[in-house]
Amino acid sequence: MKKYIVYIGILTAGLLLGWVLFGNSSSKETEHNHDKVSEKNQKWTCSMHPQIMQPEAGDCPICGMDLIPAETSADGLAADQFKLTENALSLANIQTSVVGNSNQKDNFVKLSGKIVKNEESNAVQVSYFSGRIEKLNISFTGEKISKGQLLATIYSPELYAGQQELITASSLKESQPALYKAVRNKLKLWKLSEKQINQIETSRKVIENFPVYATVSGTVTEKLVAQGDYVKQGQSLLKITNLNTVWGNFDVYENQINKFKKGQEILVTTNAYANEEFKGNVDFIDPVLNTKTRTVTVRVVLNNKHNKFKPGMFVEGKIKGISSNKEKVVTIPSSAILWTGKRSVVYLKSNPNEPIFEMQEITLGNKVVDNYEVLEGLNNGDEIVTNGTFTVDAAAQLQGKKSMMNKEGGKTTTGHEGHLGMKETASLNNEKQSNKNERIKVSVDFQNQLKVVFNDYIFLKDALVKDDSKNVIKEAKKLLENLVKVDIKLLTDNKAHTHWMTLEKEIKSATNSISKTSNIKEQRNHFKHVSSYITNAIEVFGINEKVYHQFCPMADNNKGAYWLSKEEKVVNPYFGNAMLTCGEVKQIIE
């Protein structure tokens, strides 16, 4: 019995000893393996240059400092995703909305148009005989006249002779009736009435200065002669338009042509009478496409008895019940869209519970009031940025993610490529070329007005270089003054029009913030946003001038920041004299 007890005791002791030795070893091995996994996923960065991200420890390729373990808070994000802090969302007033299907049945398609004169009501007042204008009774263009009103008196030698012939022929009308009739017909060719001819014949007195009466009623739109001028027979004196009806000419894009037909009702609004809507019907659809704007003109005849419409006035037309298809379509507000030439992009919130975003290219359909139909790229239930889109785009650029200006993504370069090898430098140069935006064609007049704003931006930048906060405020105010002078009506392209409206709003907001603070640090913080928006404007619209897009990796607490310059030489506005030459040319915009 004792023998069995001893065996059991030895067995128990062996089991306990095995657990102590091998169980603990297994635990340690598990812990060791976990550490290995952690080490395998660990990234290394530089404390001075956080854009550097290496898979193993070593030296920073820029400054040579030892790399440190990078924070892993962003682990789990896809390559094109990036995260913003709640504080950043609040400060930039970034707002998102969930995309939903919209039934267009009760919506309208908005068209841009212009009031022009009704060509069917145009008339030209001419002189039916040659002579000298002794008196012109029309003082200015815009003057209203009535049919039969005295417009001018003309001394005409040939008409004077013709009246004398009538007086002579009237005494011979019994003996030479053919001659008498021929003389009277000659005067009729000069548009003398029977009454005038009979008066000359009865009074036997020649009228020296002959009156010219209006043949139509309307408004004088152009004076073609002045008092004292000599005119020929058939020469135009005045252009007259009856403005009781006018035409509204609206531009319809190529992909919308099949949506319109003659007789369709259109509601017209204008800024001059913001609370009124005027009804009209499509009267004519131009059979020829404008190859420059890729649009067709749709004409509407508008009643203008109360003279509310003025030729040259911009108007908006809304036609009911038109959409890209008969089913429900996805629509988004225009404030959510960024345009870069042919590309249209939005920022998608990837995680509904966290501020994680990524760029998404989309294909647009018709404009519906202040919204656009989305044909491809978004689905019902997607959440997108609808306010502060440019700010989110700037964050994407700084974090090396896909953005409006960099559709391929990739880390921002450092400004110290001299430390890199030839292969890396060549790669960065290729990236600079690929970052160029697609240009929207606009008028030279618009480009010149944008250039004035850019010049003000350069003065603002120079003031920051000199650490002159007072002059910064002065230049910011000057920029704001010229910004509002940019005439958006010069943009005939619908996308260009909407894109500039969004840009102008953002530039104004950021520049206004600069003008309201004397703290140079705060001014520089707002300046980076102004730089981002003006860069986009020059990329998209152009100013017919070479512009250098420059970057400093140490600005904005080592996050990096861009600015524009007229010169290739780097003069840093973010540090002034402290680090005047830190940075590099990232891109040349032409």
NORZI-V413453 format. One record per helix or strand of 2 or more residues. SS is the DSSP state (A for helix, B for strand). FROM is the first residue (numbers start at 1). TO is the last residue. If there is no record, write none. Layout:
ss->SS from->FROM to->TO
ss->SS from->FROM to->TO
//
This chain:
ss->A from->2 to->41
ss->B from->44 to->45
ss->B from->53 to->54
ss->B from->68 to->69
ss->B from->82 to->83
ss->A from->86 to->91
ss->B from->95 to->98
ss->B from->100 to->102
ss->A from->104 to->106
ss->B from->108 to->117
ss->A from->119 to->121
ss->B from->122 to->126
ss->B from->131 to->136
ss->B from->144 to->145
ss->B from->150 to->155
ss->A from->157 to->170
ss->A from->177 to->189
ss->A from->194 to->203
ss->B from->209 to->213
ss->B from->218 to->223
ss->B from->230 to->231
ss->B from->236 to->241
ss->B from->245 to->253
ss->A from->254 to->259
ss->B from->265 to->270
ss->B from->273 to->285
ss->B from->295 to->303
ss->B from->314 to->320
ss->B from->329 to->333
ss->A from->334 to->336
ss->B from->338 to->340
ss->B from->343 to->349
ss->B from->356 to->368
ss->B from->371 to->376
ss->B from->383 to->387
ss->A from->389 to->398
ss->A from->417 to->419
ss->A from->422 to->434
ss->A from->444 to->465
ss->A from->469 to->483
ss->A from->488 to->490
ss->A from->494 to->515
ss->A from->520 to->541
ss->B from->547 to->552
ss->A from->555 to->558
ss->B from->561 to->565
ss->A from->576 to->579
ss->B from->584 to->589
//
